[in-house]
Amino acid sequence: MENLNLINTNFKLSESEIKQFKECGFVLLKQFFSKEMMKVLQTKIESHLASPSDKYQSGFNRVKYDIFDEDEDLRALFLDKIYRSTIRRLSGRDMLHTQTLAFELKQNQSKGFPWHIGTQSFGFQKAEDFGCTLWTPLMKIDNQKQKGGMSYVPKNIISGSFMYDYVDPASFRLLQEYIDSKQEISLEEFIELRDGPLNHPAMKRLLDYYAVADDFEIGDALLFDKYVIHKSVMLQEGPEDTRVALAIRFIDAQSRYDQKRALDLEIPRKLYGYTGPTKYHLEVAHKNDQLIAEGPLYKGKEYRLITADLLC
C-alpha cells in the first residue's frame, strides 16, 4: 500500500468540526477514507467476520473483535499523517489505538444493539478516562431508503457518563452478590440490568427524540466519544442484503487499567458459560492502575500511539 492514499487527500478538518466534537461528542467526517481504502476494507473484512459468540451479541448477523491487529495494510493507515492528525486534533490529547472490530447487520433480521454505551470496549480503563470510536459503514447509508446506520444522542443533551460511573458497576455488583448468596438470576434478567436503564420507555422516549442519524457515503466516518449513547438502526428492504461497519477504538494514552472493572466483565461469562467476543480486557494489563500504553500488548507497537510529536 505504499502508493495508495488511505485517507482522502482533499480531506481537511475544520474548526467547526472540532467544536462540534467537543460539545456534542460526535462529528461526521465526510469523505475521510479514500475510495481505494474502502475497497481494501471491503475485500479484507469478509474473512474475519463470524457468528456471535454469545446472546448479548446476537443482535448482529456476524461480529468480530480484535481484527487487523497484525495487518500490514492497516498498520500503514495507523501511520498516515492525516489520519493521526485528525484523531489527535479532535480528541485534544495523545491517543492509543486499542481494538478494531466489525459488525454485520442482515436485512430485516438483525436488530443490532439497542441504546447502549461501550461497556465491553471501554470496560478496562478508569471510568473517567477518555475513549472514542471511529465508525465507518462499508456501504452507503440512506435514512430515507434502506437505513442500516446508527442513531446517537448529543452528550450535551444526555450523556452516558452515569452508566460508566454508576449503573454498570452496580449491575455487576448485584450479579456477584446474587452469586455469593446463591440466588438465581437468569441471563435475560442480567441483560435487562445492562440494557434496561437506557431502554426503559421514558428514557427511550428521550433518546429517540434527541437522536441524530446521519446519511453516509462510502468513505464517510463518524468519530464519537464513549459518553455518546447510541444504537443500531435496522437494515430495511433494499438492494443490500447485509451491512458491515468497521469500528476503530481509541483511549487516552494516559489511561490506566481498572482491574476490577475488567474482571467484572468475566462474572456473567463464568456464570452463564459463554466465552464472550474478546479477552482484550484481561490481556491488555496485569496490574491495577498500570498505564495501559505500557502494557504487554503494546511492546514494539509504538505505531498504535498517536502523539503530538509524531505528527510532524
C-alpha positions in Angstrom: 0.0 0.0 0.0 3.0 2.3 -0.4 1.5 4.1 -3.3 -2.1 4.0 -2.1 -3.8 7.0 -0.5 -5.6 5.7 2.6 -7.2 9.0 3.6 -8.8 11.3 1.1 -6.1 13.7 0.1 -8.7 16.5 -0.1 -9.9 16.0 3.5 -9.4 18.9 5.8 -10.6 19.1 9.4 -12.4 22.4 10.2 -12.6 24.3 13.5 -16.4 23.9 13.5 -15.9 20.1 13.4 -13.5 20.3 16.3 -16.0 22.4 18.2 -18.9 20.1 17.5 -17.0 17.0 18.7 -16.0 18.8 21.9 -19.6 19.9 22.6 -21.8 17.0 21.2 -19.3 14.1 21.5 -19.5 13.2 17.8 -18.7 14.5 14.4 -19.3 13.2 10.9 -16.2 13.3 8.8 -17.3 13.5 5.2 -15.1 11.5 2.7 -12.5 10.8 5.3 -11.3 7.4 3.9 -10.3 7.2 0.2 -12.2 5.0 -2.2 -9.1 2.8 -2.5 -9.0 2.3 1.3 -12.7 1.4 1.4 -12.1 -1.2 -1.3 -9.3 -2.7 0.7 -11.5 -2.9 3.8 -14.4 -4.4 1.8 -12.0 -7.1 0.4 -10.4 -8.0 3.8 -13.4 -7.9 6.1 -15.3 -11.0 4.9 -12.7 -13.4 6.1 -12.8 -12.0 9.6 -16.5 -12.0 10.4 -18.0 -14.8 12.4 -21.3 -15.8 14.1 -21.9 -14.1 17.5 -20.2 -15.8 20.4 -23.0 -15.1 23.0 -26.5 -14.0 23.3 -25.6 -10.4 24.1 -24.0 -10.1 20.6 -26.9 -12.0 18.9 -28.5 -8.8 17.6 -25.9 -9.0 14.8 -25.7 -11.4 11.9 -21.9 -11.6 12.3 -19.4 -9.8 14.5 -15.7 -9.9 15.3 -13.4 -8.2 17.8 -9.6 -7.7 17.6 -9.3 -7.8 13.8 -6.4 -6.5 11.7 -4.1 -6.4 14.7 -1.1 -7.6 12.7 -2.3 -6.5 9.3 0.4 -4.5 7.4 -2.1 -2.6 5.3 -3.9 -1.3 8.4 -0.6 -0.5 10.0 0.0 1.9 7.2 -3.3 3.5 8.0 -2.3 4.0 11.6 0.9 5.7 10.4 -0.9 8.0 8.0 -0.2 11.6 9.0 -3.7 12.9 8.1 -5.3 10.1 10.0 -3.2 10.6 13.1 -3.6 14.4 13.0 -7.4 14.2 12.7 -7.7 11.9 15.7 -5.2 14.0 17.7 -6.8 17.3 17.0 -10.4 16.2 17.6 -9.5 14.4 20.9 -7.2 17.2 22.0 -4.8 14.6 23.6 -2.4 11.8 22.9 -4.3 8.7 22.0 -3.8 4.9 21.8 -5.4 2.6 19.3 -6.8 -0.3 21.2 -9.1 -2.5 19.1 -10.6 -2.8 15.7 -13.9 -4.7 15.3 -16.7 -5.2 12.7 -20.4 -5.7 12.9 -22.7 -7.0 10.3 -26.5 -6.5 10.1 -28.7 -8.7 7.9 -31.6 -7.1 6.1 -34.9 -7.2 8.0 -33.4 -9.6 10.6 -30.6 -8.1 12.7 -31.6 -5.5 15.3 -28.0 -4.8 16.4 -27.7 -3.2 19.8 -30.5 -1.1 21.4 -29.5 2.1 23.2 -26.1 1.4 24.9 -22.6 2.6 25.7 -19.3 0.8 25.1 -19.2 -1.4 28.2 -17.1 -4.0 26.6 -14.7 -1.8 24.6 -14.0 0.7 27.4 -14.6 -1.6 30.4 -10.9 -1.9 31.3 -9.9 1.7 31.8 -10.9 4.0 34.6 -14.4 5.3 34.1 -13.3 8.9 33.9 -10.6 8.3 31.3 -11.4 9.4 27.7 -12.2 7.0 24.9 -13.7 7.2 21.4 -14.6 5.3 18.3 -14.1 5.9 14.6 -17.0 4.1 12.9 -17.4 3.7 9.1 -20.0 1.7 7.2 -18.8 -0.2 4.1 -21.9 0.7 2.2 -23.9 3.8 1.6 -26.4 4.7 4.4 -29.6 6.4 3.3 -32.1 7.0 6.1 -34.9 7.7 3.6 -34.4 4.3 2.0 -32.7 1.2 3.3 -31.3 2.7 6.5 -28.9 0.4 8.4 -26.7 3.0 10.1 -26.7 4.3 13.7 -28.5 6.8 15.9 -26.7 8.8 18.5 -27.6 11.4 21.1 -25.5 14.6 21.7 -23.8 14.2 25.1 -24.5 17.8 25.9 -28.2 16.8 26.0 -27.9 13.4 27.6 -24.5 11.9 28.5 -23.8 8.3 29.1 -21.3 9.1 31.8 -23.7 7.9 34.6 -23.7 4.5 33.0 -19.9 4.1 33.4 -19.8 5.8 36.8 -22.8 4.1 38.5 -25.1 1.8 36.5 -22.6 -0.6 35.1 -20.6 -1.1 38.4 -23.9 -1.5 40.3 -25.2 -4.1 37.8 -22.1 -6.3 38.1 -22.1 -5.9 41.9 -25.7 -7.1 42.0 -24.9 -10.1 39.9 -21.9 -11.0 42.1 -23.9 -10.6 45.3 -26.6 -12.8 43.8 -24.0 -15.5 43.1 -22.5 -15.2 46.6 -25.9 -15.6 48.2 -26.8 -18.4 45.9 -29.8 -16.6 44.5 -30.7 -17.3 40.9 -30.7 -14.7 38.2 -31.2 -15.5 34.6 -29.2 -14.3 31.6 -32.2 -12.4 30.4 -32.6 -10.7 33.7 -28.9 -9.7 33.6 -29.2 -8.3 30.1 -32.2 -6.3 31.3 -29.9 -4.8 34.0 -27.4 -3.9 31.4 -29.7 -2.6 28.7 -32.9 -1.7 30.6 -31.8 1.7 32.1 -31.3 3.2 28.7 -34.2 1.4 27.0 -36.9 2.0 29.7 -39.9 3.6 27.9 -39.3 7.0 29.5 -35.6 7.1 28.8 -36.1 5.6 25.3 -38.6 8.4 24.5 -36.0 11.0 25.4 -33.2 9.3 23.5 -35.4 8.7 20.4 -36.5 12.3 20.4 -33.0 13.8 20.6 -31.3 11.2 18.3 -29.3 12.1 15.3 -29.0 9.7 12.3 -26.7 10.8 9.5 -26.6 9.6 6.0 -23.2 8.1 5.0 -21.5 8.0 1.6 -18.8 5.3 1.2 -15.7 6.8 2.8 -17.6 8.9 5.5 -16.7 8.2 9.1 -18.2 9.1 12.4 -16.0 9.8 15.4 -17.8 9.6 18.7 -16.6 9.5 22.3 -17.5 6.9 24.9 -20.2 9.0 26.6 -22.3 9.2 23.5 -25.3 6.9 23.9 -26.0 5.2 20.6 -27.9 2.3 18.9 -28.1 0.3 15.7 -30.6 1.1 13.0 -32.1 -2.0 11.3 -31.2 -2.6 7.7 -34.5 -2.5 5.8 -35.7 -3.7 2.5 -33.4 -2.7 -0.4 -30.6 -3.8 -2.7 -28.1 -4.6 0.1 -28.6 -7.9 1.8 -26.1 -7.0 4.6 -24.4 -4.0 6.1 -20.9 -4.2 7.5 -19.4 -1.4 9.6 -15.8 -1.1 10.9 -15.2 0.4 14.4 -11.7 1.5 15.5 -11.4 2.2 19.2 -9.0 4.7 20.9 -8.3 5.6 24.5 -6.4 8.5 26.1 -2.7 7.5 26.0 -2.6 8.2 29.8 -5.5 5.8 30.6 -4.9 3.4 33.5 -6.1 -0.1 33.9 -9.1 -0.6 36.1 -8.6 -4.3 37.1 -11.9 -4.6 38.9 -14.0 -3.3 36.0 -12.1 -5.6 33.7 -12.7 -8.7 35.9 -16.3 -7.7 36.3 -16.8 -8.4 32.6 -16.0 -12.0 33.3 -18.7 -12.5 36.0 -21.6 -13.2 33.6 -19.4 -15.3 31.3 -18.4 -17.6 34.1 -22.0 -17.8 35.5 -23.7 -18.4 32.2 -20.9 -20.3 30.5 -20.2 -18.3 27.4 -16.8 -17.1 26.1 -17.5 -13.6 25.1 -16.2 -11.8 22.0 -12.8 -10.9 23.3 -10.2 -11.3 26.1 -8.6 -8.0 25.4 -9.7 -6.6 28.8 -7.8 -9.4 30.6 -4.7 -9.3 28.4 -4.1 -5.5 28.0 -2.6 -5.1 31.5 -2.0 -7.2 34.6 -1.9 -4.7 37.4 -4.5 -2.2 38.6 -3.6 1.4 37.8 -1.0 0.3 35.2 -0.5 2.6 32.3 -2.3 0.7 29.5 0.0 2.1 26.8 2.9 0.3 28.7 1.0 -3.0 28.9 2.1 -6.2 27.3 0.1 -5.8 24.1 1.9 -2.7 23.0 5.6 -3.6 23.3 7.1 -2.9 19.9 3.9 -1.4 18.6 4.6 2.3 19.1 2.7 3.0 15.8 -0.5 2.5 17.8 0.3 5.6 19.8 -0.9 9.0 18.4 1.2 11.7 19.9 1.7 15.3 19.0 5.5 14.8 18.5 4.8 12.1 15.9 2.6 14.3 13.7 5.4 16.3 12.2 
